[in-house]
Structure formats: C-alpha cells, structure tokens
Amino acid sequence: MDEMLEIGPGAAGEADELLALYAAVQESVAGTDNDPQWIIGEHPSRGQLTRAAEAGELFVARAGRRLAAAFILDREGAPGYGEVPWRVEAVAGEYGVVHLLAVHPDFRGRGLARHLMDAAEQAARERGLKALRLDTLVDNYGAQRTYERLGFTRFGPVHLTYGTYIDTEAPRFVMYERAVR
C-alpha cells in the first residue's frame, strides 16, 4: 500500500459511509466475473451493518480519512455450512465467518485483501476461533481467485439459505476455509 492503512473496528454511526462503499463496489463490478450481486439496502442493510458494529464484528480499513474497505467477522454460517466436509474440525461457535468483504474501487490492486484477511485471522485468533470460513457465488470468479491466492481451501458448490433466499435449484455457492494459525 502506498498510503498508511489502518484496519480496526467499525462504528454504528458509519452506516451511511459503509452503504456508499458497498454501492460503489457493486456498481463497479456489476455484470463482471467479480459481481457479488448485492442489493444495497437489503444486503448489506443499514441494520445489518449497525448490528455488526454494535457486536464488535464490523471491521473497516481507512487510508487517512477515506474508507477503503470493510468486512464483517461473526460466528454465523448460513444454513448449509454444516453440510460442508470442512478440513478444520470446529463446531458452531468455534469458527469465524467472513461476510461482505468489500474493497473500494479506488483501492483495488494494492494487496488490500491480504491485509483484510490477516486482520480477520488476528481477530479470530484473539477470539479463540479455529478457522475462518466464507462463501461466494459460484460465478464470482474474481473473489474465488482472491481467496485461493490467500490460502483458503475451496469446497462446493453447495446449497445455502440466506433469510428468505433459499438455494433450491443448482447449488449457487462455493465455500472457503483457512485454519487460524
């Protein structure tokens, strides 16, 4: 990184700035092989980001005053996570799940994803967790390349359920895991 980067806890009062970050990311990748297909306001939502911040599960990266990236690290895998033959033996509550990893378009190509995953791993280690897990859409090849480059093991595709979204046809998600070292 050419600019000083600070990664730390996000605050509930940053919801507008965070939603703008997610909107900028979604707009910049819509229709590409790196499209997370987020519906800003629904996923991610203000409530989701606020709850994550209040629970100490929201992390942001800033370069100076600019919001460069964000992610959530909680212990909540969607229904379907339990069906994956994970390599790290861990029951619910013993692993962390990374959600909504986003890097602002202005900060792409600088290795920020590695810094974010290192921060997620450090937070997981501090919380006594055994592994980091996450999911992405089967056609989000950009994210898949990133996670594999960062040492995550690929599983799937699998069926997941998110809220009212139930994956009933062909499995739409690819799962990833990395042991906490």
C-alpha positions in Angstrom: 0.0 0.0 0.0 1.3 3.4 -0.8 -0.9 5.1 1.8 -0.9 4.4 5.5 -3.7 1.9 6.1 -5.5 1.4 9.4 -7.8 -1.6 10.0 -9.9 -1.5 13.1 -13.5 -1.8 14.4 -16.3 -0.1 12.6 -18.8 2.1 14.3 -22.6 2.1 14.0 -22.5 5.8 13.0 -20.6 4.9 9.9 -23.6 3.1 8.2 -24.1 5.8 5.5 -20.5 5.8 4.6 -20.4 2.0 4.6 -23.5 1.7 2.4 -21.8 4.1 0.0 -18.7 1.9 -0.1 -20.8 -1.2 -0.8 -22.8 0.7 -3.5 -19.5 1.8 -5.2 -18.2 -1.7 -5.2 -21.4 -3.2 -6.5 -21.7 -0.6 -9.3 -18.1 -1.1 -10.3 -18.4 -4.9 -10.7 -22.0 -5.4 -11.8 -22.1 -7.9 -14.6 -18.5 -8.9 -14.3 -16.9 -12.1 -13.1 -16.5 -10.4 -9.7 -20.1 -9.5 -9.1 -21.4 -10.3 -5.6 -24.9 -9.4 -6.7 -25.6 -7.3 -3.6 -28.8 -5.4 -3.3 -27.8 -2.3 -1.4 -30.2 -1.6 1.5 -31.2 -5.2 1.7 -27.8 -7.0 1.7 -26.0 -5.2 3.0 -28.5 -3.2 5.0 -28.1 -0.4 7.5 -29.5 -2.7 10.3 -27.0 -5.4 9.4 -24.1 -3.1 9.5 -25.2 -1.3 12.7 -25.8 -4.6 14.5 -22.3 -5.9 13.4 -20.7 -2.7 14.6 -22.5 -2.9 18.0 -21.4 -6.5 18.4 -17.8 -5.7 17.6 -18.0 -7.7 14.4 -17.6 -4.9 11.8 -14.1 -4.0 10.6 -13.1 -1.1 8.4 -9.9 -0.1 6.7 -9.1 3.5 6.3 -6.4 5.2 4.3 -6.3 8.6 6.1 -9.9 9.6 6.4 -11.0 7.6 3.4 -13.0 4.4 3.9 -11.0 1.9 1.7 -12.6 -1.5 2.7 -14.8 -3.3 5.2 -15.9 -6.8 6.3 -17.9 -8.5 9.0 -16.5 -11.3 11.1 -19.1 -13.2 13.1 -19.8 -16.8 14.0 -22.9 -17.3 11.9 -22.7 -19.6 8.9 -25.9 -19.8 6.8 -27.9 -23.0 6.8 -25.8 -25.3 4.6 -22.5 -24.6 6.3 -23.0 -27.7 8.4 -23.1 -29.9 5.2 -19.6 -29.0 4.1 -16.8 -31.5 4.7 -14.5 -28.9 6.3 -10.9 -29.8 7.0 -10.7 -27.9 10.3 -12.7 -29.7 12.9 -14.8 -27.0 14.6 -18.4 -26.9 15.8 -20.6 -23.8 15.6 -19.1 -21.0 17.6 -15.5 -22.3 17.1 -15.1 -20.7 13.7 -15.5 -17.3 12.3 -17.4 -16.4 9.1 -16.3 -13.5 6.9 -19.2 -11.6 5.3 -19.4 -8.7 3.0 -15.7 -8.3 2.2 -15.5 -5.1 0.1 -12.6 -3.1 -1.3 -13.5 0.3 -2.7 -12.7 0.5 -6.5 -10.1 3.3 -5.8 -8.1 0.9 -3.6 -8.1 -2.3 -5.7 -4.9 -3.9 -6.9 -2.9 -2.9 -3.9 -3.0 -6.1 -1.9 -5.6 -4.9 0.5 -7.5 -8.2 0.5 -4.4 -9.9 2.1 -4.3 -7.2 4.8 -8.0 -7.6 5.5 -7.8 -11.4 5.8 -4.8 -11.1 8.0 -6.8 -8.7 10.2 -9.7 -11.2 10.2 -7.4 -14.0 11.2 -5.9 -12.0 14.0 -9.4 -11.1 15.3 -10.3 -14.8 15.1 -7.2 -15.9 16.9 -7.9 -13.3 19.7 -11.5 -14.8 20.0 -10.1 -18.3 20.3 -11.5 -19.4 16.9 -10.1 -22.3 14.9 -10.9 -21.3 11.3 -12.1 -18.6 9.0 -14.9 -19.7 6.7 -16.8 -17.8 4.0 -18.9 -18.3 0.9 -19.2 -16.7 -2.5 -21.4 -17.2 -5.6 -20.3 -19.9 -7.9 -19.9 -17.4 -10.8 -17.9 -14.8 -8.7 -14.6 -16.0 -10.1 -12.8 -12.8 -9.0 -13.5 -13.4 -5.4 -12.6 -17.1 -5.8 -9.2 -16.3 -7.3 -8.6 -13.9 -4.4 -9.5 -16.4 -1.6 -7.5 -19.2 -3.3 -4.5 -16.9 -3.7 -4.8 -16.1 0.1 -4.5 -19.8 1.1 -8.2 -20.7 1.5 -9.3 -24.2 0.6 -12.3 -24.4 -1.7 -15.3 -26.6 -1.1 -18.5 -26.9 -3.1 -20.6 -26.0 -4.8 -23.3 -26.2 -2.0 -26.8 -25.1 -1.3 -27.2 -22.3 1.3 -30.2 -20.4 2.7 -29.9 -16.7 3.5 -33.0 -15.2 5.1 -35.8 -15.6 2.6 -33.4 -16.7 -0.2 -33.4 -20.5 -0.4 -31.0 -22.0 -2.8 -33.3 -24.7 -4.3 -32.0 -25.3 -7.8 -28.4 -25.9 -8.7 -26.0 -25.1 -5.8 -25.1 -21.4 -6.1 -22.3 -21.1 -3.5 -18.7 -22.0 -3.2 -17.3 -22.3 0.3 -13.8 -21.5 1.6 -11.9 -22.2 4.7 -8.5 -21.3 6.2 -7.2 -22.5 9.5 -6.4 -19.9 12.1 -2.6 -20.1 12.7 
